[in-house]
Amino acid sequence: MNGNINDSNDGAVITSSAQTNQYTIYADGEQLSTAVVMALTDITGGDPSDIGVPLYDVIDPDALDNLFSDKHDGSPRTGGKVVFTILDYEVTVQSYGEIVVRELE
């Protein structure tokens, strides 16, 4: 695992936390499902197709993208998070776009 992830080619900002087994990424204008896959790709150092488990085998990507989308009146949804496990990682997705990927011990 790369402990010094500072930025991403897809426009998202990735920072490593004080813990070496936890990484935070902010989905900046991209779908949450895409940001999750990119975070896992950055952490594992591979290609999205090399992660080993398709995201849709763990969580419905469309449901994840729609869960925190704007309300029908255009106002943002506030509060809430989704937590799931994929491979050896726990992924927490916050309603405001923060994605924390923590390696399970």
TORDO-826947 format. One record per residue (C-alpha): x, y, z; residue number from 1; residue in three letters. Coordinates in steps of 0.02 Angstrom, whole numbers. Layout:
REM TORDO-826947
ATOM    east   north      up  num  residu
ATOM       X       Y       Z  NUM     ALA
...
This chain:
REM TORDO-826947
ATOM    east   north      up  num  residu
ATOM       0       0       0    1     MET
ATOM      61     175     -40    2     ASN
ATOM      62     283     117    3     GLY
ATOM      98     445      26    4     ASN
ATOM     -50     472     -88    5     ILE
ATOM     -66     659    -111    6     ASN
ATOM    -165     686    -269    7     ASP
ATOM    -255     597    -406    8     SER
ATOM    -261     613    -594    9     ASN
ATOM    -451     616    -593   10     ASP
ATOM    -467     784    -505   11     GLY
ATOM    -508     714    -333   12     ALA
ATOM    -403     760    -184   13     VAL
ATOM    -330     617     -86   14     ILE
ATOM    -243     636      80   15     THR
ATOM    -168     507     194   16     SER
ATOM    -224     515     374   17     SER
ATOM    -117     500     529   18     ALA
ATOM    -154     314     526   19     GLN
ATOM     -54     222     394   20     THR
ATOM    -198     105     355   21     ASN
ATOM    -328     239     317   22     GLN
ATOM    -351     354     166   23     TYR
ATOM    -474     492     130   24     THR
ATOM    -534     550     -40   25     ILE
ATOM    -663     683     -83   26     TYR
ATOM    -775     653    -232   27     ALA
ATOM    -760     821    -317   28     ASP
ATOM    -896     827    -449   29     GLY
ATOM    -884     643    -492   30     GLU
ATOM   -1000     499    -453   31     GLN
ATOM    -972     423    -281   32     LEU
ATOM    -954     249    -357   33     SER
ATOM    -816     312    -473   34     THR
ATOM    -727     397    -328   35     ALA
ATOM    -734     236    -226   36     VAL
ATOM    -659     134    -368   37     VAL
ATOM    -523     265    -397   38     MET
ATOM    -480     268    -211   39     ALA
ATOM    -464      79    -208   40     LEU
ATOM    -360      85    -366   41     THR
ATOM    -243     215    -291   42     ASP
ATOM    -223     116    -131   43     ILE
ATOM    -194     -51    -214   44     THR
ATOM     -80      26    -345   45     GLY
ATOM    -167     -59    -488   46     GLY
ATOM    -291     -33    -626   47     ASP
ATOM    -479     -22    -588   48     PRO
ATOM    -503    -191    -673   49     SER
ATOM    -367    -266    -561   50     ASP
ATOM    -453    -230    -394   51     ILE
ATOM    -512    -410    -389   52     GLY
ATOM    -695    -385    -346   53     VAL
ATOM    -813    -280    -451   54     PRO
ATOM    -895    -143    -346   55     LEU
ATOM   -1067    -206    -400   56     TYR
ATOM   -1031    -372    -313   57     ASP
ATOM   -1025    -278    -148   58     VAL
ATOM   -1141    -128    -168   59     ILE
ATOM   -1253     -65    -307   60     ASP
ATOM   -1155      79    -388   61     PRO
ATOM   -1313     164    -453   62     ASP
ATOM   -1393     157    -281   63     ALA
ATOM   -1235     229    -203   64     LEU
ATOM   -1232     371    -330   65     ASP
ATOM   -1417     409    -304   66     ASN
ATOM   -1421     391    -116   67     LEU
ATOM   -1345     561     -83   68     PHE
ATOM   -1398     650    -243   69     SER
ATOM   -1493     813    -230   70     ASP
ATOM   -1675     808    -176   71     LYS
ATOM   -1813     835    -305   72     HIS
ATOM   -1818    1020    -259   73     ASP
ATOM   -1631    1036    -297   74     GLY
ATOM   -1575    1054    -117   75     SER
ATOM   -1432     943     -59   76     PRO
ATOM   -1458     795      55   77     ARG
ATOM   -1370     817     220   78     THR
ATOM   -1316     690     347   79     GLY
ATOM   -1296     504     328   80     GLY
ATOM   -1162     382     277   81     LYS
ATOM   -1142     210     202   82     VAL
ATOM   -1013      85     264   83     VAL
ATOM    -966     -73     171   84     PHE
ATOM    -821    -194     156   85     THR
ATOM    -733    -237      -5   86     ILE
ATOM    -580    -350     -10   87     LEU
ATOM    -477    -305     144   88     ASP
ATOM    -547    -129     160   89     TYR
ATOM    -690     -44     251   90     GLU
ATOM    -760      98     147   91     VAL
ATOM    -860     240     227   92     THR
ATOM    -951     359     109   93     VAL
ATOM   -1018     519     188   94     GLN
ATOM   -1164     616     114   95     SER
ATOM   -1050     766      78   96     TYR
ATOM    -932     664     -32   97     GLY
ATOM    -796     612      90   98     GLU
ATOM    -740     433      63   99     ILE
ATOM    -630     350     193  100     VAL
ATOM    -548     185     148  101     VAL
ATOM    -474      93     297  102     ARG
ATOM    -373     -65     284  103     GLU
ATOM    -444    -201     395  104     LEU
ATOM    -322    -280     514  105     GLU
